[in-house]
Amino acid sequence: MSAGKYRKEHNCLNCGSHVEKHYCSDCGQPNLELKESFWGFISHSIAHYFHFDNKFFQTLTPLLTQPGQVTLDYLAGKRARYINPVSMYIFVSIVYFLVAYSPKHTSKEKEHVSVETQNKQRAALDSVDKRLGAAGILKHAPGIANDVKQGIKEDIDKSTFKSMTFHQQTTVLADLKKQNKANRSDSLSRIITKFSEIHDERNDSTYEAYLNRQKHLPLMEKDNWFERMIKKRSITLGEKSEVIEETLEHNRPKQYFLLMPLLALFIMWNFRRNHIYYLDHLIFTIHGMTAYFIISIFTQPIIKYIFGADSIVSSIIKIGVVVWICWYMFKALKVFYQRQKVVGKMLMIFILYYVAFSFTEMIMLNLIYYVAV
């Protein structure tokens, strides 16, 4: 790597110590001339960049293809060719959370069923009626045919009811209850129950509206204090779901970073007979998390922006990533800990990490919930 023009003087400009050759033996600063040409500055900067770039790829290739080997080399003192584990982790994790882990922005749209859609639904019901008749089911098994048609009709009526305004729903429910009171019908009672759930859900869009509805209910139908608390939490989560989701994703890097020492501890517990220092387990964990982030940097954008999260190709990629994680963990544990039987320990590490991840997720969700409230 080109270093620039060295000074003839032998005093270090940084600490004042005597410099024998090109580098200060006390602070390590190169004894370079302060003034340099524009092209000298550019070439020096590019040289530093490609020096980092070269070390990055020298670390990247064995990190992905030879699990556990980079950690072994690093702990054995072969460090000149590799980037410092923490420096590489920070660099890769920043790229990962900028490129691969963008939060999902959900938009709440009101459900609406157009007149044209309703007409299509009715036409579909008529088509079903004709096909049942053509198959002879209407004639030979009228009970089954009526049940099928009634089920389809209820689903259509349910979607239509959802598209109505709150006051329209109130009017329809009142009419249905009058009809049911005059002429008792099990199917009509079932429809009223379903419609009432939809109506109450829209009515309880805010906690204040929910409390107001509770005031007008008979004493035996009112929710107790625990049910009210659960309802408040449910409504608040629904109202602020986008804010909570974005805040959760924003704090995801902190969650991964804080869980990494815990993951190293889980690994140490499972391989305590190897008598390895905790710091060595931590370096092994940092290398493993870095490898996972690198794979995700390439796969997550493909899943999100090219094929879509719900596509078959994306599902195959996700399965491939899971398989790669299992393979990588298995190989890394075998190489680093020099053990043949690692499957059981690997499963235990996965279980412990999953429990820890779920627990911290619950804590974060509750903290965000109370802040949001």
HELIX and SHEET records of a PDB file:
HELIX    1   1 PHE A   38  THR A   65  1                                  28    
HELIX    2   2 GLN A   69  LEU A   75  1                                   7    
HELIX    3   3 PRO A   85  VAL A   99  1                                  15    
HELIX    4   4 VAL A  115  ALA A  134  1                                  20    
HELIX    5   5 ILE A  137  HIS A  140  1                                   4    
HELIX    6   6 PRO A  142  SER A  163  1                                  22    
HELIX    7   7 PHE A  166  ALA A  182  1                                  17    
HELIX    8   8 ASP A  186  ASN A  203  1                                  18    
HELIX    9   9 TYR A  207  LYS A  215  1                                   9    
HELIX   10  10 LEU A  219  GLU A  221  5                                   3    
HELIX   11  11 TRP A  225  GLU A  239  1                                  15    
HELIX   12  12 SER A  241  HIS A  250  1                                  10    
HELIX   13  13 ARG A  252  ASN A  270  1                                  19    
HELIX   14  14 ARG A  272  ASN A  274  5                                   3    
HELIX   15  15 TYR A  278  PRO A  301  1                                  24    
HELIX   16  16 ILE A  302  PHE A  307  3                                   6    
HELIX   17  17 ILE A  312  TYR A  337  1                                  26    
HELIX   18  18 VAL A  343  ALA A  372  1                                  30    
END                                                                             
